[in-house]
Amino acid sequence: MAAQKPHASTQYFTQIEDISDDLVILTNGGAALVVETSAVNFELLSEEEQEAIIYSYNAFLNSLSFPIQVEILSRQMDVSAYLNYIAKQQEKTQNTRFKIQLEKYHSFISGIVKENRVLEKKFFMIIPFSPLELGIKGGFSLFGPKKSGLPFSKNYILTRAKTALIPKRDHLIRQLGRLGIKGTQLTTGALIELFYELFNSSQEDVQKVPQGADFSTVMVSRGS
């Protein structure tokens, strides 16, 4: 009986070659730096505040001399653990008035979950480092197996990418601060966890990077 072939790594079907030194290294020799940002609840602002945000955002875009990519990650939240926590607090409390309030709050949250999908949203800005900056010419296919081997050594690509990306990151975070938005560069561990969850999660079961996972090697396995 022939042995079963192991599942191919999702990494084999993506442009990601490695994640190192807080950067995503791509198979074509490019790289990317990812900044996670906070958000502003625009609808809760007054008309004057909304106009100020719009003008500030316009100034932010005009200040950029390099391309960025904006990504929004939406995921359905599982609030069952929170509801269980409220129920336990309701059982523990001896204060009748507080118990009633907790019961109403539990019913309120349960009603929201039944009528609407509760979504968790995360916001990211990606600054790319193009392989053209390494003098590499030629196209690259987004889909299909990756080509083996980087065009240059990983250390060389990292050095060149960091030299180009760090000043851009500092400018981006500084300009976001003027909008009242906090930007934080994702570290190697945070990047691995982000891509692991993207490629291994579903609405029914959002997986996490296993505790004690070795971050020195990036390997995202396909689900069975």
Secondary structure, DSSP 8 states (H G I E B T S, - for coil): --------BGGGGSSEEEEETTEEEETTS-EEEEEEE----GGGS-HHHHHHHHHHHHHHHHH--S--EEEEEEEE---HHHHHHHHHHHHH---HHHHHHHHHHHHHHHHHHHHS--EEEEEEEEEEE-GGGGT--S---SSS---SS-SS-HHHHHHHHHHHHHHHHHHHHHHHHHTT--EEE--HHHHHHHHHHHHH--SS------TT--TTS---B---
